[in-house]
Amino acid sequence: MAAPEPIPAMDLVPGIDDLRADLMAAVDEVLTSARFILGPNVGAFEHEVAAYLGVDHAVGVNSGTDALVIGLRALGVAEGDEVITSTFTFFATAEAISVVGARPVFVDIDPDTFNLDPVAVSSAIGPRTRAIVPVHLFGQAADMSEIARLASEHGLVVLEDAAQAMGGEWQSHKTGTLGAAGAFSFFPSKNLGGFGDGGLLATSDAEVAERARMLRSHGGRRKYHNEMLGYNSRLDELQAALLRKKLPRLDAANAGRRRVAARYDDALATLDGVVRPVVSADVSHVFHQYTVRLPGGGRDAVAAALAASGIATMVYYPVPVHLLPVYADTDLHLPEAERAAGDVLSLPIWPEMSDNQIDRVATALSQALA
């Protein structure tokens, strides 16, 4: 009997195949126009994203990381400022803070949601604190009500890192719209994934949007009239054209992810040794990842057993940011994040994943734990 097909951590091919004709038509349109930088598709995509999110402005940039960097600068964060953020996130969140000359202040997480613990945020606010960067990790919004309250009380700005949560919600408001600005990524694996790098900053503040547009184009409102030091960080016209074809299907794709997550929940409900994702009643989770906890120190052995069965998994993230070499002098101990780094395992998930594939993963996980 032939071995069953391997199950990847994610599979982009079904989503591409479903839109292939539309995608190829978009490519042909851009090639025919010969307009490749800040052409009509970038403007149209920005307008469509702003309408989808319910904000006044969307500014396309060349990556989610640049959306964070440009967002911080557009909000006035500068050298010497302190910015509170999660230690349990991809490095780019903290990197962006450091790149603009500010100091990331790492705080611990809520062990249930893996997002910023508002109590820890409150304790970390000091005289040099300028901003808070919550991360909506794995597709679940952080506690934006409490974070917004703290920001208002202390005169801070909030830049949401919504790279993993496009289309998610907190109390019926889209992630990325609850702070002063929101940063999004269109890296291919994201919920709204492009075909290379891409990112976007969303805001309803016209001045923030104007500064972001200047910063993405070498610090000028018009060519050869530079007013500040900026970047070459424009969303590519071709990426915008392709993303325009995918945006109308984002909600359906997120519904597909929720379907997969619900079947995992049912399949793993009685499995000892697995802690399923805990979803806050205030959120609409979009399951960029379906991440379980395997307490007790056996995570790596379970992952290896799944790999031997042809099932790929991922660990997001094996090292909290405050323990990375670049921040090794912080001398912090953040126990919940450090514990999570040893426990978490992200199971395969993508919108078109079949019930049979989900059941195979659940069965293999049960066997690995046994």
C-alpha positions as CSV (number, residue, x, y, z in Angstrom):
1,M,0.0,0.0,0.0
2,A,1.3,3.4,-0.9
3,A,2.1,5.8,1.9
4,P,-0.4,8.6,2.3
5,E,0.4,12.0,0.9
6,P,2.4,14.2,3.2
7,I,0.6,17.0,4.9
8,P,2.5,20.3,4.8
9,A,2.2,22.9,7.5
10,M,0.3,25.0,4.9
11,D,-0.6,24.6,1.2
12,L,-0.8,27.7,-1.0
13,V,-1.6,25.8,-4.2
14,P,-5.4,25.4,-3.8
15,G,-5.9,29.1,-3.3
16,I,-3.8,29.9,-6.3
17,D,-5.4,27.4,-8.5
18,D,-8.9,28.6,-7.7
19,L,-7.9,32.1,-8.8
20,R,-5.4,31.3,-11.5
21,A,-7.3,32.8,-14.5
22,D,-8.0,36.0,-12.6
23,L,-4.4,36.3,-11.4
24,M,-3.0,35.8,-14.8
25,A,-5.4,38.4,-16.2
26,A,-4.2,40.8,-13.6
27,V,-0.5,40.2,-14.5
28,D,-1.3,40.7,-18.2
29,E,-3.1,43.9,-17.4
30,V,-0.1,45.3,-15.5
31,L,2.4,44.2,-18.2
32,T,0.2,45.8,-20.9
33,S,0.0,49.1,-19.0
34,A,3.8,49.1,-18.3
35,R,3.1,51.0,-15.1
36,F,5.0,49.1,-12.4
37,I,5.5,51.7,-9.5
38,L,2.6,53.3,-7.7
39,G,0.2,52.7,-10.6
40,P,-3.6,52.5,-10.6
41,N,-3.7,49.1,-8.9
42,V,-1.9,50.4,-5.8
43,G,-4.3,53.3,-5.4
44,A,-7.3,51.0,-6.0
45,F,-6.1,48.4,-3.6
46,E,-5.5,51.0,-0.9
47,H,-9.0,52.3,-1.4
48,E,-10.5,48.8,-1.3
49,V,-8.6,47.8,1.9
50,A,-9.6,51.1,3.6
51,A,-13.2,50.4,2.8
52,Y,-12.9,46.8,4.0
53,L,-11.4,47.8,7.3
54,G,-13.5,50.9,7.8
55,V,-10.7,53.4,8.0
56,D,-10.0,56.6,6.0
57,H,-6.6,55.7,4.8
58,A,-4.5,52.7,3.7
59,V,-0.9,53.2,2.6
60,G,0.8,50.3,0.8
61,V,4.4,49.6,1.6
62,N,6.9,46.8,0.6
63,S,6.6,44.6,3.7
64,G,4.9,44.1,7.0
65,T,8.2,45.0,8.7
66,D,8.3,48.4,6.9
67,A,4.6,48.9,7.8
68,L,5.8,48.8,11.4
69,V,8.9,51.0,10.9
70,I,7.0,53.6,8.9
71,G,4.0,53.4,11.2
72,L,6.2,54.1,14.3
73,R,7.8,57.0,12.6
74,A,4.6,58.4,11.2
75,L,3.2,58.3,14.8
76,G,6.2,60.3,16.1
77,V,8.1,57.6,17.8
78,A,11.8,58.5,17.8
79,E,15.2,57.9,19.3
80,G,15.1,57.7,23.1
81,D,11.5,56.7,23.3
82,E,10.3,53.5,24.9
83,V,7.8,51.2,23.2
84,I,6.0,48.4,25.1
85,T,5.5,45.2,23.1
86,S,5.2,41.5,23.4
87,T,8.2,39.2,23.7
88,F,6.3,36.3,22.2
89,T,6.2,37.4,18.5
90,F,8.2,37.4,15.3
91,F,11.5,39.4,15.6
92,A,10.3,42.1,13.2
93,T,8.0,43.6,15.8
94,A,10.9,44.5,18.1
95,E,13.3,45.0,15.3
96,A,11.1,47.8,13.9
97,I,11.1,49.6,17.3
98,S,14.9,49.4,17.5
99,V,15.4,50.5,13.9
100,V,13.6,53.8,14.6
101,G,15.9,54.4,17.5
102,A,13.4,53.6,20.3
103,R,13.9,50.9,22.9
104,P,11.5,47.9,23.0
105,V,10.2,47.2,26.5
106,F,9.2,43.5,26.5
107,V,6.4,42.3,28.7
108,D,4.9,39.0,29.3
109,I,1.8,37.4,27.8
110,D,-1.6,36.0,28.8
111,P,-0.9,32.2,28.8
112,D,-4.3,31.5,27.3
113,T,-4.3,33.8,24.2
114,F,-0.5,34.3,23.9
115,N,-1.2,38.0,23.5
116,L,0.0,41.0,25.6
117,D,-1.0,40.8,29.3
118,P,-2.6,44.2,30.0
119,V,-1.5,44.0,33.6
120,A,2.1,43.6,32.6
121,V,1.7,46.5,30.1
122,S,0.4,48.7,32.9
123,S,3.4,47.9,35.1
124,A,5.9,48.6,32.3
125,I,4.7,52.2,31.6
126,G,7.3,54.7,32.5
127,P,8.2,58.4,31.9
128,R,9.8,57.6,28.5
129,T,7.0,55.3,27.2
130,R,5.7,56.7,23.9
131,A,3.8,53.8,22.4
132,I,2.3,50.3,22.8
133,V,2.6,47.8,20.0
134,P,0.2,44.9,20.7
135,V,0.5,41.8,18.4
136,H,-2.6,40.0,17.4
137,L,-0.9,36.7,17.5
138,F,-2.0,33.6,15.5
139,G,-5.1,35.5,14.3
140,Q,-6.6,36.5,17.6
141,A,-6.9,40.1,18.7
142,A,-5.2,41.3,21.8
143,D,-7.3,42.9,24.6
144,M,-7.7,46.2,22.8
145,S,-10.2,47.6,25.2
146,E,-7.8,47.5,28.1
147,I,-4.8,48.5,25.9
148,A,-6.7,51.5,24.5
149,R,-7.7,52.5,28.1
150,L,-4.1,52.4,29.2
151,A,-2.9,54.3,26.2
152,S,-5.5,57.0,26.7
153,E,-4.8,57.3,30.4
154,H,-1.1,57.8,29.8
155,G,-1.1,59.7,26.6
156,L,0.4,56.9,24.5
157,V,-0.1,55.9,20.9
158,V,-1.0,52.4,19.8
159,L,0.3,50.8,16.7
160,E,-1.3,47.4,16.1
161,D,0.8,44.6,14.7
162,A,-2.0,42.9,12.7
163,A,0.3,40.9,10.4
164,Q,-1.3,37.6,11.4
165,A,-4.9,38.9,11.8
166,M,-6.2,40.4,8.6
167,G,-10.0,40.2,8.8
168,G,-10.0,39.4,12.5
169,E,-12.1,41.5,14.9
170,W,-12.2,42.8,18.5
171,Q,-15.7,43.5,19.6
172,S,-16.9,43.7,16.0
173,H,-14.1,46.1,15.0
174,K,-11.5,45.0,12.5
175,T,-8.0,44.4,13.9
176,G,-5.7,47.2,12.8
177,T,-8.4,49.8,13.2
178,L,-8.5,50.0,17.0
179,G,-5.3,52.0,17.6
180,A,-3.8,55.1,16.0
181,A,-2.7,52.8,13.1
182,G,-2.4,49.2,12.2
183,A,0.4,47.4,10.3
184,F,-0.4,44.5,8.0
185,S,1.7,42.0,6.1
186,F,1.0,40.3,2.8
187,F,3.8,37.8,3.0
188,P,2.6,34.7,1.0
189,S,1.6,32.7,4.1
190,K,-0.6,35.4,5.7
191,N,-4.4,35.2,5.6
192,L,-4.3,37.7,2.7
193,G,-1.1,36.5,1.2
194,G,0.6,38.0,-1.8
195,F,3.2,36.6,-4.2
196,G,6.2,38.1,-2.6
197,D,6.7,40.7,0.0
198,G,4.1,43.4,0.7
199,G,2.6,45.4,3.6
200,L,0.2,48.2,4.4
201,L,-0.4,50.8,7.1
202,A,-4.1,51.6,8.0
203,T,-5.2,54.7,9.8
204,S,-8.0,57.2,10.0
205,D,-5.5,60.0,10.9
206,A,-4.9,62.1,7.8
207,E,-1.6,63.4,9.1
208,V,-0.3,60.0,9.9
209,A,-1.2,58.7,6.5
210,E,0.5,61.7,4.8
211,R,3.7,61.1,6.7
212,A,3.5,57.4,5.9
213,R,3.2,58.2,2.2
214,M,6.2,60.5,2.4
215,L,8.3,58.0,4.3
216,R,7.6,55.2,1.8
217,S,8.9,57.5,-1.1
218,H,12.2,58.8,0.2
219,G,10.5,61.4,2.5
220,G,8.9,63.6,-0.2
221,R,5.4,64.6,-1.2
222,R,6.6,64.9,-4.8
223,K,9.7,63.6,-6.7
224,Y,13.0,65.5,-6.1
225,H,11.5,67.6,-3.3
226,N,12.5,65.5,-0.2
227,E,11.6,66.8,3.2
228,M,12.8,64.1,5.5
229,L,14.9,60.9,5.4
230,G,12.6,58.1,4.3
231,Y,12.7,54.8,2.5
232,N,12.2,53.1,-0.8
233,S,9.2,51.1,0.4
234,R,6.4,51.2,-2.1
235,L,3.9,48.4,-2.5
236,D,4.6,46.9,-5.9
237,E,2.0,47.5,-8.6
238,L,2.0,43.9,-9.6
239,Q,1.5,42.7,-6.0
240,A,-1.4,45.2,-5.7
241,A,-3.1,43.9,-8.8
242,L,-2.8,40.3,-7.6
243,L,-4.0,41.2,-4.0
244,R,-7.0,43.0,-5.5
245,K,-8.1,39.6,-6.8
246,K,-7.7,37.9,-3.4
247,L,-9.2,40.6,-1.1
248,P,-12.8,39.9,-2.0
249,R,-12.3,36.3,-1.0
250,L,-10.6,37.0,2.3
251,D,-13.7,36.5,4.5
252,A,-14.4,33.2,2.8
253,A,-10.8,32.1,3.3
254,N,-11.0,33.1,7.0
255,A,-14.2,31.1,7.3
256,G,-12.3,28.1,5.9
257,R,-9.7,28.5,8.6
258,R,-12.4,28.6,11.2
259,R,-13.9,25.4,9.8
260,V,-10.5,23.7,10.1
261,A,-10.0,25.0,13.6
262,A,-13.5,23.8,14.7
263,R,-12.8,20.3,13.4
264,Y,-9.5,20.3,15.2
265,D,-11.3,21.4,18.4
266,D,-13.7,18.5,18.2
267,A,-11.1,16.0,17.3
268,L,-8.8,17.0,20.2
269,A,-11.4,17.7,22.8
270,T,-10.8,14.4,24.7
271,L,-7.1,14.1,24.0
272,D,-5.1,14.3,27.2
273,G,-1.9,16.3,27.1
274,V,-3.1,18.9,24.6
275,V,-4.3,22.3,25.4
276,R,-6.4,23.6,22.5
277,P,-6.5,27.3,21.5
278,V,-8.5,29.5,23.9
279,V,-10.6,32.0,22.1
280,S,-11.8,35.2,23.9
281,A,-15.5,35.9,23.7
282,D,-14.6,39.4,22.4
283,V,-12.8,38.3,19.2
284,S,-13.4,36.9,15.8
285,H,-10.4,34.6,15.5
286,V,-9.0,34.1,12.0
287,F,-6.7,31.3,12.8
288,H,-3.6,32.3,10.9
289,Q,-2.2,29.4,13.0
290,Y,-3.9,26.6,15.0
291,T,-1.5,26.5,17.9
292,V,-1.8,24.0,20.7
293,R,0.2,23.6,23.9
294,L,1.9,20.4,24.9
295,P,2.9,20.9,28.5
296,G,5.5,18.7,30.1
297,G,8.5,19.0,27.9
298,G,7.6,16.5,25.1
299,R,6.8,19.0,22.4
300,D,9.8,18.3,20.2
301,A,9.4,14.6,20.4
302,V,5.8,14.9,19.4
303,A,6.8,17.1,16.5
304,A,9.4,14.6,15.4
305,A,6.8,11.7,15.5
306,L,4.4,13.7,13.4
307,A,7.2,14.5,10.9
308,A,7.9,10.7,10.7
309,S,4.2,10.3,9.8
310,G,4.5,12.8,7.0
311,I,2.9,15.6,8.9
312,A,4.7,19.0,9.1
313,T,4.3,21.3,12.0
314,M,5.9,24.6,13.1
315,V,7.0,26.1,16.3
316,Y,6.1,29.8,16.6
317,Y,8.2,30.8,18.5
318,P,11.0,28.7,20.0
319,V,12.8,31.7,21.6
320,P,11.1,34.7,23.1
321,V,12.5,37.9,21.6
322,H,14.0,39.1,24.9
323,L,16.2,36.0,24.9
324,L,17.5,36.5,21.3
325,P,21.2,37.4,21.1
326,V,20.5,40.9,19.8
327,Y,18.5,41.7,23.0
328,A,20.5,39.5,25.4
329,D,21.5,42.4,27.6
330,T,17.9,42.9,28.7
331,D,18.3,40.4,31.6
332,L,14.6,39.8,31.7
333,H,12.7,36.8,33.0
334,L,9.2,36.6,31.5
335,P,7.9,33.2,32.6
336,E,4.7,32.8,30.7
337,A,6.4,33.6,27.3
338,E,9.3,31.3,28.2
339,R,7.0,28.5,29.1
340,A,5.0,29.0,26.0
341,A,8.1,28.8,23.8
342,G,8.7,25.3,25.1
343,D,5.1,24.1,24.8
344,V,3.6,25.5,21.6
345,L,3.1,23.5,18.4
346,S,1.3,24.9,15.3
347,L,-0.6,22.2,13.4
348,P,-1.2,22.3,9.6
349,I,-3.9,24.8,8.6
350,W,-5.0,26.4,5.4
351,P,-8.6,27.3,4.2
352,E,-9.0,24.4,1.8
353,M,-7.6,21.7,4.1
354,S,-9.8,18.6,3.8
355,D,-11.6,16.9,6.7
356,N,-9.5,13.8,6.0
357,Q,-6.3,15.7,6.4
358,I,-7.5,17.2,9.6
359,D,-8.5,13.8,11.0
360,R,-5.1,12.3,10.0
361,V,-3.3,15.1,11.9
362,A,-5.5,14.5,15.0
363,T,-5.0,10.8,14.9
364,A,-1.2,11.1,14.4
365,L,-1.1,13.5,17.3
366,S,-3.0,11.1,19.5
367,Q,-0.6,8.3,18.6
368,A,2.4,10.5,19.2
369,L,1.2,11.4,22.6
370,A,0.5,7.8,23.5
